[in-house]
Amino acid sequence: MKEEIVKDITLWNSKFLHEFPDLNIITRDYYRSNGKYKDTQINKYFGSFKNAVKEIFNKDELDSITYKKKLHSLEEENKNLTKENQKLIKSEVIEDELLAMYKESLNRDLDVKINNEKIVIKDEKNRIAFLQLSDWHIGETVLSQFVNNVNEYNEKICIERLDTTFNVFIAYCKKFNITRCHILLNGDMTSGGIHLELMRNMWCNEVEQVFFIQKYMIKKLEYLTEHFNEINVSVIVGNHSRILQGKPYHKEKVQMNYEYIFGRNLQMYFQLLTDQKRNNKVFIDVPESSFKIININGTRFLATHGDILTGAGTGGFAGIPFYSICSSASRLYGVLHQINVNKEIQFDHLVCGHLHTSTKIPLFNGGFCWIGGCGIGTNEYSLTKIKSVAKKEQLMLIIDSIGRIELEKNITFN
């Protein structure tokens, strides 16, 4: 009998050490729960379980308190690992859903009908198409019941509207036989978390907003290479995506901004593909300034999000500060002229967003300021606070070979 007890304790000691590798000997409680022999049988030959362990293994029985503490520690570790695993699963599910929605969007019919517009197209090989995307506020949620059912906005609607914008853009470019384009990501693509009100019902936080637009734009730009031979992209930061909360700031205004991070990530991704000779069509520029002058076939567009032109609030007619924009544009033009009398840093036209509504304003120099609409549409702030018309539109221009605006279009979506 004694030999059988020794064999059984040895067997369960081996299993115990495999289950608890940090402990050095089997415990009485563990053997009681799993072993074959009872205390009375062990005590008959060894006097106690402790003596049995010492005789068999030349070790003292593991202290019960030490065992329970270790067991508790392992249970806590298991809980933490379970939580982490659930978080990873949730993250993968969200990513899978996003990729599924994007895959679904690519499979949609791209045959956008624009034949109802009377467009006379001359043979022109050097046209360039221009598309401005601004004020998509990715991450912000708009519930229809809070805006009198005039709008709704969430992750799925955001992707549908972005897809519609690109599909219409591609359709026009096909009609005009355009193979080169300039895409301007002109600020507030992400909602940010600069106000507590924005953080209360965001569908994702500021970092996840960067990942969202980054994944979408990488896939979309790769898809656009099937339709264009050259794609230039400029990333201008907005005011909503600033990293520091509180009032807008001017020191490191661009660099301390989530959209700057997004732009640099996008730039590094396609630069890496270029270095690997896998990309010769997509070129990303991320200015260190809050504005950039874009030269398209000799016509210079000053691109800026718009917050540097309007000052605090909006004001003006229909929420558009016409006088403020014209005045700011002329002063900026004069400053650039005085800093360096160089035609390359002057501008013919101005493009911006920020005001969530689309319009066209004549400028002092004979050019125009095009203000693009927004991707998010009406939200609680625009409806009840500033009472402005938030137009679900994005600006598209087609510039001919000598820099003339051949077509201007506000792409609309539901």
C-alpha positions in Angstrom: 0.0 0.0 0.0 2.8 2.4 0.9 4.4 2.0 -2.5 1.1 2.7 -4.2 0.6 5.9 -2.1 4.2 7.0 -3.1 3.4 6.4 -6.8 0.1 8.3 -6.6 1.6 11.3 -4.8 4.5 11.4 -7.2 2.1 11.3 -10.2 0.0 14.2 -8.9 3.1 16.1 -7.9 4.2 16.0 -11.5 0.8 17.3 -12.7 0.8 20.0 -10.0 4.3 21.3 -11.1 3.1 21.3 -14.7 0.1 23.3 -13.7 2.0 25.6 -11.3 5.5 25.8 -12.6 6.5 28.6 -10.2 5.8 26.4 -7.2 8.2 23.6 -6.0 6.1 20.9 -4.3 2.5 19.6 -4.2 0.1 20.9 -1.5 -2.2 18.9 0.7 -5.3 20.7 -0.7 -4.3 19.9 -4.2 -3.8 16.2 -3.5 -7.0 16.0 -1.5 -8.9 17.3 -4.5 -7.2 15.0 -7.1 -5.3 12.1 -5.4 -6.5 8.6 -4.9 -5.7 8.1 -1.2 -7.4 9.7 1.8 -5.6 11.4 4.8 -6.2 8.4 7.1 -4.4 6.0 4.7 -1.5 8.4 4.2 -1.2 9.1 8.0 -1.1 5.3 8.7 2.2 5.0 6.8 3.7 8.4 7.1 2.1 10.1 10.1 1.0 13.1 8.0 0.9 14.4 4.4 3.8 16.7 5.3 6.0 13.8 6.4 5.0 11.9 3.2 6.2 14.8 1.0 9.4 15.1 2.9 10.2 11.4 2.8 9.3 11.1 -0.9 10.8 14.3 -2.3 13.1 15.4 0.6 11.1 18.7 0.6 8.7 20.4 3.0 5.1 20.6 2.0 4.3 23.9 0.3 2.8 26.4 2.8 -1.0 26.7 2.3 -0.9 30.5 2.5 1.8 30.7 -0.1 -0.1 28.4 -2.4 -3.3 30.4 -2.0 -1.5 33.7 -2.6 0.1 32.3 -5.7 -3.2 30.9 -6.9 -4.9 34.3 -6.3 -2.1 36.0 -8.3 -2.5 33.6 -11.2 -6.3 34.1 -11.1 -5.8 37.9 -11.3 -3.3 37.5 -14.1 -5.8 35.3 -15.9 -8.5 38.0 -15.5 -6.2 40.6 -17.0 -5.3 38.4 -19.9 -8.9 37.7 -20.5 -9.8 41.4 -20.6 -6.8 42.1 -22.9 -8.0 39.2 -25.2 -11.5 40.6 -25.3 -10.2 44.0 -26.1 -8.1 42.6 -29.0 -11.1 40.6 -30.3 -13.2 43.8 -30.2 -10.5 45.7 -32.0 -10.2 43.0 -34.7 -14.0 42.9 -35.1 -14.1 46.7 -35.6 -11.3 46.5 -38.1 -13.0 43.6 -39.9 -16.2 45.6 -40.1 -14.4 48.6 -41.5 -12.6 46.5 -44.1 -15.9 44.7 -44.9 -17.7 48.0 -45.5 -14.8 49.2 -47.6 -14.8 46.0 -49.6 -18.5 46.4 -50.2 -18.0 50.0 -51.3 -15.4 48.9 -54.0 -17.9 46.3 -55.3 -20.6 48.9 -55.9 -21.4 50.1 -59.4 -19.2 53.1 -60.3 -21.3 54.1 -63.2 -22.4 57.5 -62.0 -24.7 59.2 -64.4 -23.7 62.8 -65.2 -25.1 62.9 -68.7 -28.0 65.1 -67.6 -25.6 68.0 -67.5 -24.8 69.7 -70.8 -21.1 69.5 -70.9 -19.1 70.4 -74.1 -15.8 68.7 -73.9 -12.9 69.7 -76.2 -9.9 67.5 -76.8 -7.5 68.5 -74.0 -4.8 66.1 -72.8 -3.3 68.2 -70.0 -6.4 68.8 -67.8 -5.9 68.3 -64.1 -8.8 67.5 -61.7 -8.9 69.0 -58.2 -10.8 67.6 -55.3 -11.1 69.1 -51.8 -12.1 67.0 -48.9 -12.8 68.9 -45.6 -14.8 68.9 -42.5 -15.7 65.2 -42.3 -15.4 65.2 -38.5 -14.6 61.4 -38.4 -15.5 60.1 -35.0 -18.4 62.4 -34.2 -21.9 60.9 -34.0 -25.1 62.8 -35.0 -28.4 61.2 -34.0 -31.3 62.2 -36.3 -33.7 62.8 -33.4 -31.5 65.6 -32.1 -31.4 67.6 -35.3 -35.1 67.3 -36.3 -34.4 64.3 -38.5 -32.5 66.4 -41.1 -29.3 64.5 -40.8 -27.6 61.4 -39.3 -23.9 60.6 -39.1 -21.9 57.6 -38.0 -19.1 55.3 -39.2 -21.2 53.6 -41.9 -22.7 56.8 -43.2 -19.2 58.4 -43.3 -17.8 55.7 -45.5 -20.8 55.8 -47.8 -20.5 59.6 -48.3 -16.7 59.3 -48.9 -17.3 56.6 -51.4 -20.0 58.7 -53.2 -17.6 61.7 -53.4 -14.8 59.6 -54.9 -17.2 57.8 -57.3 -18.6 61.1 -58.7 -15.1 62.5 -58.9 -13.9 59.5 -60.9 -17.0 59.7 -63.2 -16.3 63.3 -64.1 -12.6 62.6 -64.7 -13.5 59.7 -67.0 -15.8 62.0 -69.0 -13.0 64.6 -69.4 -10.4 61.9 -70.0 -8.3 63.1 -67.1 -5.3 61.1 -65.9 -3.8 63.5 -63.3 -5.4 64.9 -60.2 -4.7 66.8 -57.0 -6.5 65.8 -53.8 -6.6 68.3 -51.0 -7.4 67.0 -47.5 -8.1 70.4 -46.1 -8.6 70.0 -42.4 -11.1 68.7 -39.9 -11.1 65.3 -41.5 -11.3 64.1 -37.9 -13.5 65.4 -35.1 -10.8 65.4 -32.4 -11.6 65.7 -28.7 -11.0 69.4 -28.0 -14.4 69.8 -26.3 -16.1 67.7 -23.7 -19.3 67.8 -25.8 -17.5 66.1 -28.7 -16.2 63.3 -26.4 -19.6 62.4 -25.0 -20.8 60.4 -28.0 -17.8 59.8 -30.3 -17.8 56.5 -32.2 -14.0 56.4 -31.7 -11.4 58.4 -29.9 -8.8 60.8 -31.4 -6.1 58.1 -32.0 -8.6 55.7 -33.5 -9.9 58.5 -35.8 -6.4 58.8 -37.2 -6.3 55.1 -37.8 -9.7 55.2 -39.5 -8.9 57.9 -42.0 -5.4 56.5 -42.5 -6.7 53.0 -43.4 -9.5 54.4 -45.6 -7.2 56.8 -47.6 -4.5 54.3 -48.1 -6.9 51.8 -49.7 -8.7 54.6 -51.7 -5.5 56.1 -53.1 -4.3 52.6 -54.1 -7.6 52.1 -55.8 -7.3 55.5 -57.6 -4.1 54.4 -59.2 -6.2 52.3 -61.5 -7.8 55.5 -62.9 -5.0 58.0 -62.7 -1.3 58.2 -63.8 -0.4 60.8 -61.2 -2.1 61.6 -57.9 -0.8 64.5 -55.8 -2.1 64.8 -52.2 -1.8 67.7 -49.8 -2.7 67.4 -46.2 -3.6 70.6 -44.4 -4.5 70.5 -40.7 -7.8 71.8 -39.3 -8.7 73.3 -36.0 -10.8 70.4 -34.6 -7.9 67.9 -34.8 -5.5 69.9 -32.6 -4.0 67.8 -29.8 -4.1 70.2 -26.9 -7.5 71.1 -25.5 -8.7 74.6 -24.9 -8.4 77.7 -27.1 -6.7 77.5 -30.5 -3.0 78.1 -30.4 -0.4 79.4 -32.9 2.9 77.9 -31.6 3.4 74.5 -33.3 -0.2 74.9 -34.6 0.5 72.3 -37.4 2.7 69.8 -35.7 0.6 69.5 -32.5 -2.3 68.2 -34.5 -3.6 64.7 -35.1 -4.1 65.4 -38.8 -0.4 66.2 -39.1 0.4 62.8 -37.7 -2.1 61.2 -40.1 -0.5 63.1 -43.0 3.1 62.1 -42.1 2.0 58.4 -41.7 0.4 58.6 -45.1 3.5 60.2 -46.6 5.8 57.6 -45.1 3.7 54.7 -46.3 3.7 55.8 -49.9 7.4 56.9 -49.7 8.2 53.4 -48.6 6.4 52.0 -51.5 8.3 54.4 -53.8 11.6 53.3 -52.3 10.6 49.7 -52.9 9.7 50.6 -56.5 6.1 49.7 -55.9 4.6 53.2 -56.3 5.2 55.8 -59.0 1.8 57.5 -59.0 1.0 58.7 -55.5 2.9 61.7 -54.0 2.0 63.1 -50.5 2.9 66.5 -49.2 2.4 67.6 -45.6 3.2 71.3 -45.2 4.6 72.6 -42.0 2.5 75.7 -42.4 -1.3 76.1 -42.0 -1.5 77.0 -45.7 0.0 76.0 -49.0 0.2 77.4 -52.5 -0.7 74.7 -55.0 0.3 75.4 -58.6 -2.0 73.7 -61.1 -1.1 74.3 -64.8 0.2 77.8 -63.9 -2.8 78.8 -61.7 -1.9 79.2 -58.0 -4.4 78.2 -55.4 -3.8 79.2 -51.8 -5.2 76.2 -49.8 -5.9 76.6 -46.1 -8.5 75.0 -43.8 -10.1 78.4 -43.2 -9.8 79.1 -39.5 -7.0 81.6 -40.1 -9.3 83.6 -42.3 -12.4 83.9 -40.2 -11.3 84.7 -36.7 -13.5 83.8 -33.7 -17.0 82.5 -34.5 -18.6 82.8 -37.9 -21.0 85.6 -38.2 -21.8 87.2 -41.6 -24.7 86.4 -43.9 -25.8 82.8 -43.7 -22.9 82.0 -41.4 -20.3 83.1 -43.9 -18.1 86.1 -43.0 -17.7 87.5 -46.5 -15.9 90.7 -45.5 -13.6 88.9 -43.0 -12.5 86.4 -45.6 -11.9 89.0 -48.3 -10.0 91.2 -45.9 -7.9 88.4 -44.5 -7.1 87.2 -48.1 -6.0 90.6 -49.2 -3.8 91.1 -46.1 -2.2 87.7 -46.5 -1.5 88.4 -50.1 0.1 91.7 -49.2 2.2 90.0 -46.5 3.5 87.3 -48.8 4.3 90.0 -51.4 6.3 92.0 -48.9 8.2 89.0 -47.5 9.4 88.0 -50.9 8.5 89.7 -54.1 8.1 86.4 -55.9 5.2 85.4 -58.1 5.4 81.9 -56.9 4.3 82.8 -53.4 1.4 84.9 -54.6 -2.0 83.3 -55.4 -4.7 83.6 -58.0 -7.5 81.9 -56.1 -8.2 80.6 -52.6 -9.8 77.3 -51.4 -10.9 76.5 -47.9 -13.4 74.7 -45.8 -14.1 75.2 -42.1 -17.5 76.9 -42.5 -19.4 73.7 -43.4 -21.2 75.4 -46.3 -20.2 75.9 -49.9 -20.0 79.3 -51.7 -17.8 81.3 -54.0 -16.6 84.8 -53.1 -14.9 87.3 -55.6 -11.5 88.4 -54.4 -9.7 91.7 -54.7 -7.2 90.3 -57.3 -9.9 89.1 -59.7 -9.8 85.6 -58.4 -12.2 83.7 -56.2 -12.4 82.1 -52.8 -14.1 78.7 -53.1 -15.5 77.5 -49.8 -16.3 73.8 -49.7 -19.1 72.1 -47.8 -18.7 69.4 -45.2 -18.9 65.7 -45.0 -20.7 65.5 -41.6 -23.7 67.7 -42.5 -25.9 69.4 -39.9 -25.1 68.7 -36.3 -26.5 70.1 -33.0 -24.0 72.9 -32.9 -24.6 74.2 -36.5 -28.4 73.9 -36.1 -29.1 75.3 -32.7 -26.0 77.5 -32.0 -24.8 79.3 -35.1 -27.9 78.4 -37.2 -26.0 78.0 -40.4 -26.7 75.8 -43.4 -24.3 72.8 -43.3 -24.2 71.6 -46.9 -23.2 68.0 -47.5 -21.0 68.9 -50.4 -17.4 68.7 -51.5 -15.6 70.9 -54.0 -14.3 69.7 -57.4 -12.6 71.7 -60.0 -11.2 70.9 -63.5 -8.3 73.1 -64.7 -7.4 73.1 -68.4 -3.8 73.1 -69.8 -3.3 76.9 -69.4 -4.8 77.2 -65.9 -8.4 78.2 -66.6 -11.2 76.8 -64.5 -13.1 74.7 -67.0 -15.6 73.1 -64.6 -16.5 73.7 -61.0 -18.7 71.3 -59.2 -20.0 70.8 -55.7 -20.4 67.0 -55.3 -23.4 66.3 -53.2 -24.5 63.2 -51.3 -27.3 62.1 -49.0 
